[in-house]
Amino acid sequence: MAKEKKDKDPCWKNYEQIGTKTKDGKTVPNCVPKKTDKGKK
């Protein structure tokens, strides 16, 4: 059996995991866009 790597980020580039969610009966990572303060005052 393959072991899941804990140090590997399951999300795409510029996304971060905020907990998990259920999708189609499976628990999956809840990936959301990373917030940046660029251009905001």
C-alpha positions, 0 to 999 in steps of 0.5 A: 500500500502506498503511504500518503506523504504528510509534507506534500501539499494536496492543493494547486499552486497558490492554493492552501488547504483549509480543512476537509470537505465531503465530495461525492461521499469522499473526504477531500482536502478543502483547497482555497485561493491564498489571500494576498494583500497586493494592490489593496489599501 
